[in-house]
Amino acid sequence: MSLLTPDLLRELVAEARLAPSVHNIQPTRWRLLADGRPALVDDTTVRAPIADPTGHDVRISHGAALEGMSLALNRRGLSIVDIAIEDQPLASPHAVLCRLTIGSGADSDPLADNVPRRMSWRGTFAASPQDEAALAQLVASLDNIVCIRDRKQIADIAAWADEAELSFTREADFRRELLTWMRLSPNDPLYLQSGLNREALAMNAIEAVGARLVLGPLFPLLDKLGLAAALLSDRAKTSSAAAIVLFCRPRGEDPLVSGRHFYRLWLEIDRAGLAACPMSSLADNPAFNDRLRATAGLGDEVRLVNAFRVGRPTASMAPRHFRLPVDQLIV
């Protein structure tokens, strides 16, 4: 068993924190145990209870962070050889979720180099003759996805995604919670650290002010006038995608495990030379989840966890990661 030092843990956490999390709320913390093993710790004070009432997405986020730690270890010739998951209720703000046993002699993971480049692309996509080969590479690399390329189906899904998003946005509590995680001004003290900031959302200053008004006090009136749907629509962006990629996992699987595969899928998309943006509302809304399942012909043995719009960005991507400082993530 390889033992970690505090300095090595800091290096590892600096890379593991690049994993995605719901609304970029970053609920994962890390601890170096007395025996030199690392532990993944759940900060139970960090939640999105309206958007994620069951804690499913938080556990997915922990799984992505766990895979991030695995990739960081791999770059140093180390690996996770055992994960001991705690099954008692989380009784403290910093509750150990699982304890990791670290070993040496890991084979190089081909996805480790994609970690710094992965990001959400929230713009439109450009058609490319290379799309077919890239998507074929993606499908060949994974057995837990369905890749939808039919243009009519993509157009339908684009409309469904707007309807699904609007179904949540019409809930006042959802809008209030979302705004608490949106950093729409660079003057926000957490602009560079957590949540969804203006840059990550691909908004300019005027659009950010508009978003605050549309999602805030003006929403009821705009919705009554039939304008809210158009102002919040991502239909054109989704319709421009080269494909819609459905992320599926076995029914009953621990979301912690699903989260690890979710992160690896996103890295595989980057490795194929493509960019992606998750459309979680499609999976979270039961009616539209069922529509997607029917479109893809999914059986009862699998569940649809999430969906991505995927393609080539219309502008060069310069990835930036807005994350909490390492010292705040080690407890």
Residue pairs with C-beta under 8 A, 6 or more apart in sequence:
1 36
1 37
1 81
1 101
1 102
1 103
2 78
2 102
2 103
2 104
3 35
3 36
3 37
3 102
4 12
4 32
4 36
4 37
4 38
4 102
6 32
8 76
9 30
9 32
9 38
9 330
10 326
10 330
11 72
12 30
12 38
12 69
12 72
12 73
12 76
13 30
13 69
13 72
13 326
13 329
13 330
14 72
14 326
15 68
15 71
15 72
15 75
15 115
16 28
16 30
16 65
16 68
16 69
16 71
16 72
17 26
17 28
17 65
17 68
17 321
17 323
17 324
17 326
17 329
18 68
18 115
18 116
18 118
18 321
18 323
19 28
19 61
19 64
19 65
19 67
19 68
19 263
20 61
20 64
20 118
20 120
20 262
20 263
20 266
20 278
21 27
21 28
21 58
21 61
21 64
21 65
22 48
22 51
22 52
22 57
22 58
22 60
22 61
22 280
23 48
23 51
23 178
23 181
23 195
23 196
24 181
24 194
24 195
24 196
24 200
24 322
25 46
25 47
25 48
25 58
25 61
25 181
25 194
25 195
26 46
26 61
26 194
26 323
26 324
26 329
27 42
27 43
27 44
27 46
27 47
27 58
27 61
27 62
28 40
28 41
28 42
28 43
28 61
28 62
28 65
28 329
29 40
29 41
29 42
29 43
29 94
29 329
29 330
29 331
30 38
30 39
30 40
30 41
30 69
30 329
30 330
30 331
31 38
31 39
31 41
31 94
31 96
31 330
31 331
32 38
32 39
32 330
33 39
33 99
37 99
37 100
37 101
37 102
38 69
38 99
38 100
38 102
39 96
39 97
39 98
39 99
39 100
40 62
40 65
40 66
40 69
40 96
40 97
40 98
40 100
41 94
41 95
41 96
41 97
41 331
42 58
42 62
42 90
42 94
42 95
42 96
42 97
43 93
43 94
43 331
44 90
44 92
44 93
44 94
44 95
45 93
46 58
47 55
47 58
48 57
48 58
48 177
48 181
49 177
50 171
50 173
50 174
50 176
50 177
51 57
51 168
51 174
51 177
51 178
52 58
56 255
57 255
57 280
59 254
59 255
59 256
59 259
60 255
60 256
60 258
60 259
60 262
60 305
61 259
62 97
62 256
62 259
63 254
63 255
63 256
63 257
63 258
63 259
63 260
63 261
63 262
63 263
64 259
64 260
64 262
64 263
65 259
66 80
66 83
66 98
66 256
66 259
66 260
67 259
67 260
67 261
67 263
67 264
68 115
68 263
69 80
69 100
70 79
70 80
70 109
70 260
71 109
71 111
71 112
71 115
72 112
72 115
73 79
73 80
73 102
73 106
74 106
74 108
74 109
74 112
75 109
75 112
77 104
77 105
77 106
78 102
78 103
78 104
78 106
79 102
79 103
79 104
79 105
79 106
80 100
80 101
80 102
80 103
81 101
81 102
81 103
82 100
82 101
83 98
83 99
83 100
83 101
84 98
84 99
84 100
84 101
85 97
85 98
85 254
85 256
86 95
86 96
86 97
86 98
86 99
90 97
94 331
97 256
98 256
110 271
111 264
111 267
111 268
111 271
114 267
114 270
114 271
115 267
116 319
116 321
117 270
117 317
117 319
118 266
118 267
118 270
118 319
119 275
119 317
119 319
119 320
119 321
120 200
120 276
120 277
120 278
121 275
121 276
121 277
121 313
121 317
122 200
122 201
122 202
122 237
122 277
123 202
123 237
123 313
123 314
123 315
124 236
124 237
124 240
124 314
125 237
125 240
125 241
125 242
125 275
125 309
125 310
125 311
125 312
125 313
125 314
126 240
126 311
126 312
126 313
126 314
127 240
127 242
127 311
127 312
128 242
128 311
128 312
130 273
130 312
131 242
131 243
131 274
131 311
131 312
134 242
134 272
134 273
134 274
135 147
135 149
135 242
135 243
135 272
135 274
135 310
137 272
138 145
138 147
138 245
138 268
138 269
138 272
138 274
138 310
139 145
139 147
141 268
141 271
141 272
142 265
142 268
144 247
144 248
144 249
144 261
144 265
145 245
145 246
145 247
145 248
145 265
146 245
146 246
146 248
146 296
146 298
147 243
147 244
147 245
147 246
148 154
148 157
148 243
148 244
148 245
148 246
148 295
148 296
149 242
149 243
153 244
153 295
154 238
154 239
154 241
154 243
154 244
155 239
156 295
157 238
157 244
157 282
157 292
157 295
157 307
158 234
158 235
158 236
158 238
158 239
159 235
160 282
160 288
160 291
160 292
161 234
161 235
161 238
161 279
161 281
161 282
161 288
161 307
162 229
162 232
162 233
162 234
162 235
162 238
163 288
164 279
164 281
164 282
164 284
164 285
164 288
165 232
165 234
165 281
166 228
166 229
166 232
167 281
167 285
168 174
168 281
168 284
168 285
169 175
169 178
169 215
169 219
169 228
169 232
170 223
175 215
175 216
175 219
178 215
179 212
179 215
179 216
180 195
181 194
181 195
181 196
182 195
182 196
182 197
182 201
182 211
182 212
182 215
183 190
183 191
183 194
183 195
183 196
183 197
183 198
183 322
184 197
184 198
184 203
184 208
184 209
184 211
184 212
185 191
185 198
185 208
186 197
186 198
188 197
191 197
191 198
191 322
192 322
193 322
193 323
193 324
193 325
194 322
194 323
194 324
195 322
197 322
198 204
198 205
198 208
199 320
199 322
200 320
200 322
201 208
201 211
203 211
210 231
214 222
214 228
214 231
214 232
219 228
222 228
222 231
223 229
234 279
237 277
237 309
238 244
238 279
238 309
240 311
241 309
241 310
241 311
242 274
242 310
242 311
242 312
243 309
243 310
243 311
244 307
244 308
244 309
244 310
245 265
245 269
245 276
245 307
245 308
245 309
245 310
246 292
246 296
246 298
246 304
246 306
246 307
247 261
247 262
247 265
247 304
247 305
247 306
247 307
247 308
248 298
248 302
248 303
248 304
248 305
249 257
249 258
249 261
249 302
249 303
249 305
250 301
250 302
250 303
251 300
251 301
251 302
251 303
253 303
258 305
262 305
262 306
265 308
266 276
266 308
269 275
269 276
269 308
269 310
270 276
273 312
274 310
274 311
274 312
275 310
275 311
275 312
275 313
275 317
276 308
276 309
276 310
277 308
277 309
278 306
278 307
278 308
279 306
279 307
279 308
279 309
280 306
280 307
281 288
282 288
282 289
282 292
282 307
283 289
283 292
283 304
283 305
283 306
283 307
289 304
292 298
292 304
292 307
293 304
296 304
298 304
